[in-house]
Each structure stands twice: as structure tokens, then as C-alpha cells.
Amino acid sequence: MDILSALLGLYSIGFVAAASLNMDLSQQQLQLVGNGSYSTVDASPNFNVTLNLTDSSCPSLLNADSLSQTELVTRLTSNCRYDRLEPPITVNATGDIVPLSVNARFYIYALKDLDSNDLQFMLQGLLQMRYNDSRLAFANYAPNREQPIVGDGRLRNMLWVPHVFLANEQSSNVLGTNEKDQLTTIYPDGTVLLSTRIQATLYCWMNFQKFPFDDQKCTTTLESWMYNTSMLQLHWEPTNPVSFHSQLQLTEYDLYGWVTNESITISDTYTMSHGALIGNYSALSFSVLLSREVGYYVIDYFVPSMMIVAISWVSFWLQADQTPARSMLGCSTLLSFITLSLSQENSLSKVSYVTMSEVWFLVCTVFIFGSLMEFAFVNTIWRRNNNLELKKRTTKYIVRSTFVPKLKRNPRSFNRSTSTMSSCNKVCGSNPKNTVITIETPIIIGDGLSRENSAISLEETDTSISSGSTATLTETPNEKPAQTFATMTPKEVSLWIDRKMRFVFPLAFLIFNALFWTLVYCL
């Protein structure tokens, strides 16, 4: 009887305890967490207990502190927990998708091969992209593991990574000797840092209107390829988004600055910049500001061209009758300058607008060609046989008389009508069948500065030919000599023009240089 009473007492105590335990569990809620385990949270605000009840289909993360780096990554990226085809999307309280923010940074090792002919340049740099993937956070599973997980391209292939491309690339590749230089880092809070060393040949749309005194802006553009702005947005890092190697050197340009920009690229059925996907895509760009070094062009182009133009002026110190020397000097300087200009223009892309170097070339060519034309003009004047009558020995009257010459005539002249008619009467009167040929020929009198005429009559008959010439010198009382105050010979006029051109050409060239260099550096 005592034994039966004891057993009944023990049973009642166990029943009460079991009922109490069931009542406590009924006040708790079971919640499914993202890693495949369940947690029970007490309804009261001061009690929170998490139970890692691991699903049998997924590798356990209970002992994450004791796992190796490879084992931890393998379990984190298991198919039951991680899908590398889906981006780490976050949904807000209203059920809308929060775009994934990807921050980028660019470190530039080298800029080279800035080709003005092909409008492109080559860039070598380190591209870093940072974003947060909460599915890879392991701080809760391995609180004692403070070091990040670091891997190469094999770790990168296990993860979802944002797909970006260089919008203005001609070609690009990932650098590396034995393996590609790709570094993937996963931090305990789920932050992923992707680092890639790339080399790319990019297009740079240059403007050569002020060549070779031009400034260029070459842009590198990064754009999202697969995901539009509703799912992924690109941003520059808030500090040092673009930096350059301390030993960066450029041969032809001087790097004096850079600018960054964030923009949106619209892809539609007309542009199709992103394949068949239509939408707004996030884009990042940075531009390097380059100024061309003009030392090479000044020494090898501008200074020699100035010397060639100055050499063409040597012909002004040679007399106008020295035709071989002056013509050879003018032609050789013109051909030398054309050769110099062509050697410089071959390195420049063929553009439709006029550049500053072409303006310099055209004006210098005009100066050299002008000196050659000046020689032809003074040589023509030199070979004249008539003096110039001038009211005054000034530039105005000399130029007017040179272009519209008024020949100085001798007050005595031949009476052509009288001499011709007298000859004809003597010869033709006797025989009407005679043929009379009248030839007027110049006769040089004195120093060769005036001309007089004579008439020659030839009589042809059937048996004999008789010839005769008569010259009757008569005074012309009605003709008065022109009133002049000065007279210049053609030689004096030629020498006067050469002396003036010795100052006109250099002065005009100095004025052109003043205008040219003002436009170059002030506009």
C-alpha cells in the first residue's frame, strides 16, 4: 500500500512538470532563418534564445570556428543557401526591391600610347568593386574568426559578382603571368571586395583645333551590363575614387587633373547599347585631363619654319637681274618648308576642321611664295627700257607709276605719215604695178631711252627690185613735253622695291606672330 501511494505521487509530479513544460513551449514562436536553421523567440521582449537546428540537406555551420577557409566558403556557398545566379537583393518593409550599391575605385599604373592618329590610348590599372552580400556573412557562425576570407579567381567563380564593362574599350584583358591577377576578399559582415588588374585600349575622342597647343580629355566609362538601376547602382568610393602611381610619366602630355562622374545610360530599341535588354543602366566615368607638351614642336617645327621664312628674305639683297640665284633660293626654301610641314602632319589624324598648325603652315607658305613673286615682279621692271616720270620721289607716285607706267617720250618724233607718203609717191607714182611694203622699225638713239621710227619702201618689178628708205625729221610744234619733276630708271625702281621689302616682310611676319601666339595662349 505504501509502495502504491509512492508511485502515484511520482506520476502526478511528472504530469505537472510535463504540463508546465508544454505551456512554456506554447508561448514561444518557431522562426525559420536564412541559413536553414530554426530559432525560437520568446514572446516577452526581454528573452531571446536562438536554436541552430540545422537542416539535414545543408552542411552544418555550428562549428564554423573550427572549419578551414575552404570548408567555410564551401558551406556558405552551398546550393541550399546560396544561388550565384541571383544578386543579393534586399526587400524593404513595403515589399519593394532595394537596389544593390556597388562602390568602385580605380588605381592607374600607366597611361601610354596616346595615339593622335587612331584616337585611342592604353591604360593599365587596378579596378576594385565593393558591395555587401548578406548571404556570405559568417560573423554569427564564427564569431572568433576576424580575418577575412581571401582567394583568387577560383573563389570569384563561386560567388555572384556584378557584371560591368568598359563602354569605350577597343580591347581589354586581365593581367597576370601564371594566373590572372584577380583577388576576392570576403569580410565577416558579408562585404565582398573584388580587385582586378586590367589593361585596356580605350578610344579617346580628341579635338585638334589648337594642335599642337591642345588640351585633351580622355574618358574611361564603366557600365552595368545585366542589371538596370532598379537592381544595381554603381557609385564611386567617397574617398580617393581615382588615384595614380607616383612614378607615372607621360612622354607627350602633362597630366594636370582628373574628374569623376556618375550617370545613367538609357538603352532602348534605337540605341541597343546593352543588347536586347531595355532600361536605364548605371554608369561611372572618370576623365584624365592632359596638356600637350609643346617643346618638341617648337624646337622641331616652329623654329625651323621661322628660319626657312627668314632665309627666303635673303633674295631681297640680291639684284633683280640675278635670276638663277634668286629663283633657286625661293624654290628651295618653299620645297624645304613643305617637306617640314608634311613630316609633322603625318602624325596627326585627318580631320575636317582647320588646326592651328595648318594656319601656321599656310601663312608661312604665303610669305615664302610672296618673296618668290616679288622677285618675278622686280625682274620684270628691271628689264624695262623706259624711264618713269614722277612728280615726286615718294612711295605713292613710285607705286602708281610702276603699275601704270607713263613712258617718257622724246620731244622730237618722226612724222610717219609724211615719210611714208613721200616714199610711196616717189616709187608708186612711176609704176602703178609696183608693190610697196612699209616696215616700221625702232632705231635706238643716244643712250637707248627713246625710240624713233623709219619707213622702208621696197619696189618689186619683173626685172629688178629697188629699195629705199626715207626718214624725214620734222619738229612737232604743237606737242609739249609733260611737266615732270623727277625721273627714275627701271633699275632704280627695282632696287627701291627690294629695299622696301626688306622691312615690309619681316614687319608683317612679326605682326602675324603676335596675333598667332595671342590666339594660342589667350583664347
C-alpha positions as CSV (number, residue, x, y, z in Angstrom):
1,M,0.0,0.0,0.0
2,D,2.8,2.4,0.8
3,I,4.6,1.5,-2.5
4,L,1.4,2.1,-4.5
5,S,1.0,5.5,-2.9
6,A,4.6,6.4,-3.7
7,L,4.2,5.5,-7.4
8,L,1.0,7.6,-7.7
9,G,2.8,10.6,-6.2
10,L,5.7,10.3,-8.6
11,Y,3.3,10.1,-11.6
12,S,1.4,13.2,-10.6
13,I,4.6,15.2,-10.1
14,G,5.8,14.1,-13.7
15,F,2.5,15.0,-15.2
16,V,2.5,18.5,-13.7
17,A,6.1,19.1,-14.8
18,A,5.3,17.9,-18.4
19,A,2.2,20.2,-18.5
20,S,4.3,23.1,-17.3
21,L,6.9,22.5,-20.0
22,N,4.3,22.3,-22.7
23,M,2.8,25.6,-21.5
24,D,6.2,27.3,-21.7
25,L,6.8,26.0,-25.3
26,S,3.4,27.1,-26.4
27,Q,4.4,30.7,-25.6
28,Q,7.3,30.5,-27.9
29,Q,7.3,31.0,-31.7
30,L,9.4,29.0,-34.2
31,Q,11.0,31.1,-36.9
32,L,12.9,30.0,-39.9
33,V,16.2,31.9,-40.5
34,G,18.0,32.3,-43.8
35,N,20.8,29.7,-43.1
36,G,18.4,26.8,-42.9
37,S,18.2,26.6,-39.1
38,Y,15.2,27.4,-36.8
39,S,15.1,29.8,-33.9
40,T,12.5,30.1,-31.1
41,V,11.9,33.6,-29.8
42,D,10.0,34.2,-26.5
43,A,7.0,36.5,-26.7
44,S,8.4,38.6,-24.0
45,P,10.7,41.5,-25.1
46,N,13.4,40.5,-22.6
47,F,14.0,37.0,-23.7
48,N,15.6,35.8,-27.0
49,V,17.0,32.4,-27.5
50,T,18.3,31.1,-30.8
51,L,18.4,27.4,-31.6
52,N,20.5,26.3,-34.5
53,L,18.5,23.4,-35.7
54,T,20.4,22.5,-38.9
55,D,18.6,21.1,-41.9
56,S,19.8,17.7,-42.9
57,S,20.2,18.7,-46.6
58,C,22.7,21.6,-45.9
59,P,26.2,21.3,-44.4
60,S,26.2,22.4,-40.8
61,L,27.6,25.8,-39.7
62,L,27.5,25.0,-36.0
63,N,31.3,24.6,-35.7
64,A,32.3,27.3,-38.2
65,D,35.1,28.5,-36.0
66,S,36.9,25.2,-36.4
67,L,36.4,25.0,-40.2
68,S,39.1,25.8,-42.6
69,Q,38.8,28.7,-45.0
70,T,37.9,26.5,-47.9
71,E,35.4,24.4,-45.9
72,L,33.7,27.6,-44.6
73,V,33.4,29.1,-48.1
74,T,32.1,25.8,-49.5
75,R,29.4,25.6,-46.8
76,L,28.5,29.2,-47.2
77,T,28.1,28.9,-51.0
78,S,26.2,25.6,-50.8
79,N,23.3,25.3,-53.2
80,C,20.8,25.1,-50.3
81,R,21.9,28.5,-49.0
82,Y,23.4,30.4,-52.0
83,D,22.5,30.9,-55.7
84,R,25.3,32.5,-57.6
85,L,22.9,33.5,-60.4
86,E,20.9,35.8,-58.2
87,P,22.1,39.1,-56.9
88,P,21.9,39.8,-53.2
89,I,18.6,41.6,-53.3
90,T,17.1,43.3,-50.3
91,V,13.4,44.0,-49.9
92,N,12.2,46.9,-47.8
93,A,9.2,47.0,-45.5
94,T,6.8,47.9,-48.3
95,G,7.9,45.0,-50.4
96,D,10.0,47.0,-52.9
97,I,13.4,45.9,-54.1
98,V,16.3,47.9,-52.7
99,P,19.0,48.3,-55.5
100,L,22.4,46.8,-54.7
101,S,25.0,49.5,-54.2
102,V,28.4,48.8,-55.8
103,N,31.3,51.2,-55.0
104,A,34.2,51.3,-57.4
105,R,37.8,52.6,-57.2
106,F,40.4,52.9,-59.9
107,Y,44.2,52.9,-59.3
108,I,46.1,53.8,-62.5
109,Y,49.6,52.3,-63.0
110,A,50.3,53.6,-66.5
111,L,48.9,55.8,-69.3
112,K,50.7,55.4,-72.6
113,D,50.3,55.2,-76.4
114,L,48.1,58.2,-76.7
115,D,47.8,57.9,-80.5
116,S,46.6,61.1,-82.2
117,N,46.1,59.2,-85.4
118,D,43.9,56.3,-84.2
119,L,42.3,58.4,-81.4
120,Q,43.0,55.9,-78.6
121,F,45.2,55.3,-75.6
122,M,46.2,52.4,-73.4
123,L,45.5,52.2,-69.7
124,Q,46.9,49.8,-67.0
125,G,45.3,49.9,-63.6
126,L,43.7,48.2,-60.7
127,L,39.9,48.1,-60.6
128,Q,38.2,47.5,-57.2
129,M,34.5,46.9,-56.6
130,R,32.9,46.7,-53.2
131,Y,29.4,45.5,-52.3
132,N,27.6,43.7,-49.5
133,D,26.2,40.2,-49.8
134,S,24.5,39.2,-46.6
135,R,24.4,35.5,-47.7
136,L,28.2,35.4,-47.2
137,A,28.2,36.9,-43.7
138,F,29.9,34.5,-41.3
139,A,30.3,36.7,-38.2
140,N,27.3,34.9,-36.5
141,Y,28.6,31.5,-37.3
142,A,32.3,32.1,-36.5
143,P,32.5,35.0,-34.0
144,N,36.1,34.2,-33.3
145,R,37.1,34.4,-36.9
146,E,38.1,38.1,-37.5
147,Q,40.3,37.7,-40.6
148,P,38.6,37.9,-44.0
149,I,38.5,35.1,-46.5
150,V,40.9,35.8,-49.3
151,G,41.0,33.9,-52.6
152,D,41.9,34.2,-56.3
153,G,39.8,33.5,-59.4
154,R,38.5,30.2,-58.1
155,L,36.8,31.9,-55.2
156,R,35.5,34.5,-57.6
157,N,33.9,31.8,-59.7
158,M,31.9,30.5,-56.6
159,L,30.2,33.9,-56.0
160,W,27.8,36.2,-57.7
161,V,29.7,39.2,-58.9
162,P,28.4,42.4,-60.7
163,H,28.9,42.3,-64.4
164,V,30.4,45.7,-65.6
165,F,32.2,46.5,-68.8
166,L,34.2,49.3,-70.3
167,A,31.9,51.1,-72.7
168,N,34.6,52.8,-74.8
169,E,37.1,49.9,-75.0
170,Q,38.8,48.8,-78.2
171,S,40.3,45.8,-76.4
172,S,41.0,44.7,-72.8
173,N,42.4,41.8,-70.8
174,V,43.2,40.8,-67.3
175,L,46.9,40.9,-66.5
176,G,48.8,38.1,-65.0
177,T,51.7,35.8,-65.5
178,N,50.8,32.2,-64.4
179,E,47.3,33.1,-63.3
180,K,45.0,36.1,-63.8
181,D,45.6,38.9,-61.2
182,Q,42.2,38.6,-59.6
183,L,41.8,39.0,-55.8
184,T,38.5,38.3,-54.0
185,T,38.1,39.2,-50.3
186,I,35.0,38.3,-48.1
187,Y,34.8,40.1,-44.8
188,P,32.9,38.7,-41.7
189,D,29.9,41.1,-42.2
190,G,29.4,39.9,-45.8
191,T,31.3,42.7,-47.6
192,V,32.9,41.5,-50.8
193,L,35.9,43.3,-52.4
194,L,36.8,42.4,-55.9
195,S,40.3,43.5,-57.2
196,T,41.4,43.0,-60.8
197,R,44.5,44.3,-62.7
198,I,43.4,45.1,-66.2
199,Q,45.0,46.5,-69.4
200,A,42.6,48.2,-71.8
201,T,43.0,50.1,-75.1
202,L,40.3,52.8,-75.0
203,Y,39.0,55.3,-77.5
204,C,39.6,59.0,-76.8
205,W,37.7,61.4,-78.9
206,M,40.3,64.2,-79.2
207,N,39.9,67.7,-80.5
208,F,42.8,69.1,-82.6
209,Q,41.6,72.6,-83.3
210,K,44.5,74.1,-81.3
211,F,47.1,71.4,-82.2
212,P,49.9,71.3,-81.0
213,F,48.8,73.6,-78.2
214,D,45.7,71.5,-77.4
215,D,44.4,70.0,-74.2
216,Q,42.7,66.6,-74.3
217,K,40.3,64.9,-72.0
218,C,40.3,61.1,-72.3
219,T,37.5,59.3,-70.5
220,T,37.1,55.8,-69.2
221,T,33.5,54.6,-68.7
222,L,32.2,51.7,-66.6
223,E,28.7,50.5,-67.1
224,S,26.5,47.8,-65.7
225,W,25.8,45.1,-68.3
226,M,23.0,42.9,-67.0
227,Y,21.1,44.8,-64.2
228,N,19.4,48.1,-64.6
229,T,19.2,50.8,-62.0
230,S,16.2,49.1,-60.2
231,M,18.5,46.3,-59.2
232,L,22.1,47.6,-59.2
233,Q,23.6,51.1,-59.0
234,L,27.3,52.0,-59.4
235,H,28.9,54.6,-57.2
236,W,32.4,56.0,-56.8
237,E,34.1,55.5,-53.4
238,P,33.7,58.6,-51.3
239,T,37.5,58.8,-50.7
240,N,40.1,58.6,-53.4
241,P,37.9,57.2,-56.2
242,V,40.7,57.6,-58.7
243,S,44.4,57.7,-57.9
244,F,47.7,57.5,-59.9
245,H,51.0,55.8,-59.5
246,S,53.6,58.2,-58.1
247,Q,56.1,57.4,-60.9
248,L,53.6,57.8,-63.7
249,Q,55.2,59.6,-66.6
250,L,53.8,60.6,-70.0
251,T,56.1,61.4,-73.0
252,E,54.0,63.9,-75.0
253,Y,51.4,65.1,-72.5
254,D,51.3,66.5,-69.0
255,L,48.6,65.1,-66.6
256,Y,47.2,68.1,-64.7
257,G,44.0,66.7,-63.3
258,W,41.1,64.3,-63.4
259,V,37.3,64.4,-62.9
260,T,34.8,61.7,-62.0
261,N,31.1,61.4,-62.9
262,E,28.1,59.2,-62.2
263,S,25.4,59.0,-64.8
264,I,22.6,56.9,-66.3
265,T,22.8,55.2,-69.7
266,I,19.5,54.7,-71.5
267,S,19.2,51.6,-73.6
268,D,16.2,51.3,-75.9
269,T,15.2,49.8,-79.2
270,Y,17.1,52.5,-81.1
271,T,20.4,52.6,-79.2
272,M,20.6,49.0,-78.1
273,S,23.7,49.7,-76.0
274,H,23.0,46.7,-73.7
275,G,22.0,44.1,-76.1
276,A,18.3,43.2,-76.1
277,L,17.7,44.5,-72.5
278,I,15.9,47.8,-72.4
279,G,16.1,50.1,-69.4
280,N,18.3,52.6,-67.5
281,Y,21.7,51.4,-66.6
282,S,24.1,52.9,-64.1
283,A,27.4,54.2,-65.4
284,L,30.7,55.5,-63.9
285,S,33.3,57.6,-65.7
286,F,36.5,59.4,-65.0
287,S,38.4,61.6,-67.3
288,V,42.1,62.4,-67.2
289,L,43.0,66.0,-68.2
290,L,46.0,66.1,-70.4
291,S,48.0,69.1,-71.8
292,R,50.3,68.5,-74.7
293,E,54.0,69.3,-74.3
294,V,54.9,71.8,-77.0
295,G,58.7,71.8,-76.5
296,Y,59.1,69.1,-79.2
297,Y,57.0,71.0,-81.8
298,V,58.6,74.4,-81.0
299,I,62.2,73.0,-81.5
300,D,61.5,70.7,-84.4
301,Y,58.8,72.6,-86.3
302,F,58.2,76.2,-85.4
303,V,61.8,77.4,-85.0
304,P,63.0,75.7,-88.3
305,S,60.0,77.1,-90.1
306,M,60.8,80.6,-88.9
307,M,64.4,80.2,-90.1
308,I,63.2,79.0,-93.5
309,V,60.9,82.0,-93.9
310,A,63.8,84.3,-92.9
311,I,66.1,82.7,-95.4
312,S,63.6,83.4,-98.2
313,W,64.2,87.1,-97.5
314,V,67.8,86.9,-98.5
315,S,66.7,87.4,-102.1
316,F,65.9,91.0,-101.3
317,W,69.6,91.7,-101.0
318,L,70.3,90.3,-104.4
319,Q,69.9,92.3,-107.6
320,A,66.9,91.7,-109.7
321,D,68.9,90.5,-112.7
322,Q,70.5,87.6,-110.8
323,T,67.7,85.3,-111.9
324,P,69.4,81.9,-111.2
325,A,70.3,82.7,-107.6
326,R,67.0,84.3,-106.6
327,S,64.8,81.7,-108.3
328,M,66.8,78.8,-106.8
329,L,66.7,80.4,-103.4
330,G,62.9,80.9,-103.5
331,C,62.1,77.4,-104.8
332,S,64.4,75.6,-102.4
333,T,63.0,77.4,-99.4
334,L,59.4,76.7,-100.5
335,L,60.1,73.0,-101.0
336,S,62.0,72.7,-97.8
337,F,59.2,74.2,-95.8
338,I,56.6,71.9,-97.5
339,T,58.7,68.8,-96.6
340,L,59.0,70.0,-93.0
341,S,55.2,70.5,-92.7
342,L,54.4,67.1,-94.2
343,S,56.6,65.3,-91.8
344,Q,54.8,66.9,-88.9
345,E,51.3,66.5,-90.3
346,N,51.7,62.8,-91.0
347,S,51.5,62.0,-87.2
348,L,48.1,63.8,-86.9
349,S,44.7,62.3,-87.7
350,K,43.0,63.7,-90.8
351,V,40.3,66.0,-89.5
352,S,37.7,68.1,-91.3
353,Y,38.4,71.4,-89.5
354,V,41.4,73.7,-89.6
355,T,44.1,73.3,-86.9
356,M,46.5,75.9,-85.6
357,S,49.4,74.1,-87.1
358,E,47.7,74.4,-90.5
359,V,47.2,78.1,-90.1
360,W,50.9,78.5,-89.3
361,F,51.8,76.4,-92.4
362,L,49.5,78.3,-94.7
363,V,50.8,81.8,-93.6
364,C,54.4,80.8,-93.7
365,T,53.9,79.3,-97.2
366,V,52.3,82.7,-98.3
367,F,55.4,84.6,-97.0
368,I,57.8,82.3,-98.9
369,F,55.7,82.3,-102.0
370,G,55.4,86.1,-101.7
371,S,59.1,86.6,-101.7
372,L,59.3,84.5,-104.9
373,M,56.6,86.5,-106.6
374,E,58.4,89.8,-105.5
375,F,61.5,88.6,-107.4
376,A,59.4,87.9,-110.5
377,F,57.9,91.4,-110.3
378,V,61.2,93.4,-109.8
379,N,62.9,91.3,-112.5
380,T,60.1,92.4,-114.9
381,I,60.6,96.0,-114.0
382,W,64.4,95.6,-114.3
383,R,64.1,94.6,-118.0
384,R,62.1,97.7,-119.0
385,N,63.7,100.2,-121.4
386,N,61.8,103.3,-120.4
387,N,62.2,105.6,-117.5
388,L,59.4,106.5,-115.2
389,E,58.3,110.1,-114.9
390,L,57.4,111.1,-111.3
391,K,56.0,114.2,-109.8
392,K,57.8,113.3,-106.5
393,R,60.1,110.6,-105.3
394,T,57.6,109.2,-102.9
395,T,56.1,105.8,-102.4
396,K,52.7,106.9,-103.7
397,Y,53.9,108.1,-107.0
398,I,56.5,105.4,-107.5
399,V,53.9,102.6,-106.9
400,R,51.4,104.4,-109.2
401,S,53.9,104.9,-112.0
402,T,55.2,101.3,-111.6
403,F,51.9,99.6,-112.0
404,V,50.6,102.2,-114.6
405,P,53.8,103.3,-116.3
406,K,53.8,106.6,-118.2
407,L,56.6,106.4,-120.7
408,K,58.9,109.3,-121.2
409,R,58.9,110.4,-124.8
410,N,61.5,112.4,-126.7
411,P,60.0,115.8,-127.9
412,R,61.3,115.1,-131.4
413,S,59.4,112.4,-133.3
414,F,59.2,111.2,-136.8
415,N,56.3,112.2,-139.0
416,R,55.3,108.7,-140.0
417,S,52.6,109.8,-142.4
418,T,54.9,112.3,-144.2
419,S,57.7,109.8,-144.6
420,T,55.5,107.0,-145.7
421,M,53.6,109.1,-148.2
422,S,56.7,110.6,-149.7
423,S,58.2,107.2,-150.3
424,C,55.1,106.0,-151.8
425,N,54.8,109.0,-154.2
426,K,58.3,108.5,-155.4
427,V,58.1,104.8,-156.0
428,C,54.5,104.2,-156.7
429,G,54.0,107.2,-159.0
430,S,56.2,105.9,-161.7
431,N,54.9,102.4,-161.8
432,P,51.4,101.6,-160.6
433,K,52.2,97.9,-160.7
434,N,54.8,98.1,-158.0
435,T,54.3,96.6,-154.6
436,V,55.2,98.7,-151.7
437,I,55.9,97.2,-148.3
438,T,56.2,99.6,-145.4
439,I,58.2,98.4,-142.4
440,E,58.4,100.4,-139.2
441,T,61.5,99.5,-137.1
442,P,62.8,101.0,-133.9
443,I,66.0,102.9,-134.1
444,I,68.0,103.4,-130.8
445,I,69.2,106.9,-130.4
446,G,71.6,108.1,-127.8
447,D,71.5,106.1,-124.5
448,G,68.7,103.8,-125.7
449,L,66.0,105.5,-123.7
450,S,63.9,106.8,-126.7
451,R,62.8,105.2,-129.9
452,E,62.3,106.7,-133.4
453,N,60.7,105.2,-136.5
454,S,61.7,104.9,-140.1
455,A,59.8,103.7,-143.2
456,I,61.3,101.4,-145.7
457,S,59.8,101.1,-149.1
458,L,60.6,98.1,-151.4
459,E,59.8,98.2,-155.1
460,E,59.4,94.9,-156.9
461,T,59.3,94.7,-160.7
462,D,59.5,91.9,-163.2
463,T,63.2,92.6,-163.9
464,S,64.6,94.3,-160.8
465,I,64.0,95.1,-157.2
466,S,64.7,98.5,-155.9
467,S,64.5,99.5,-152.3
468,G,64.7,102.8,-150.5
469,S,64.0,104.4,-147.3
470,T,63.4,107.8,-146.3
471,A,63.3,109.4,-142.9
472,T,62.1,113.0,-142.7
473,L,62.9,114.5,-139.4
474,T,60.3,117.1,-138.5
475,E,59.5,119.1,-135.4
476,T,56.1,118.9,-133.8
477,P,55.5,122.3,-132.6
478,N,52.0,121.5,-131.1
479,E,53.3,118.7,-128.8
480,K,54.6,119.9,-125.5
481,P,56.7,117.7,-123.1
482,A,55.0,116.5,-120.0
483,Q,55.7,118.5,-116.9
484,T,57.8,116.2,-114.6
485,F,59.9,116.9,-111.5
486,A,61.8,113.6,-111.2
487,T,62.7,110.6,-113.4
488,M,63.7,107.1,-112.3
489,T,65.2,104.3,-114.3
490,P,63.8,100.8,-114.1
491,K,66.9,99.7,-112.3
492,E,66.4,102.3,-109.6
493,V,62.8,101.3,-109.3
494,S,63.7,97.6,-108.8
495,L,66.3,98.5,-106.2
496,W,63.8,100.7,-104.4
497,I,61.2,97.9,-104.2
498,D,63.8,95.5,-102.8
499,R,64.8,97.9,-100.2
500,K,61.2,98.4,-99.1
501,M,60.5,94.7,-99.0
502,R,63.5,94.2,-96.6
503,F,61.4,95.9,-93.9
504,V,57.8,95.1,-95.1
505,F,58.2,91.3,-95.0
506,P,59.8,91.0,-91.5
507,L,57.4,93.5,-90.1
508,A,54.4,91.6,-91.5
509,F,55.8,88.4,-90.1
510,L,56.2,89.9,-86.7
511,I,52.6,91.1,-86.7
512,F,51.4,87.6,-87.7
513,N,53.4,86.0,-84.9
514,A,52.0,88.4,-82.3
515,L,48.4,87.6,-83.4
516,F,49.1,83.8,-83.7
517,W,50.7,83.4,-80.2
518,T,48.0,85.6,-78.7
519,L,45.3,83.3,-80.1
520,V,47.2,80.2,-78.9
521,Y,47.6,81.3,-75.2
522,C,44.8,83.8,-74.6
523,L,41.8,82.1,-76.2
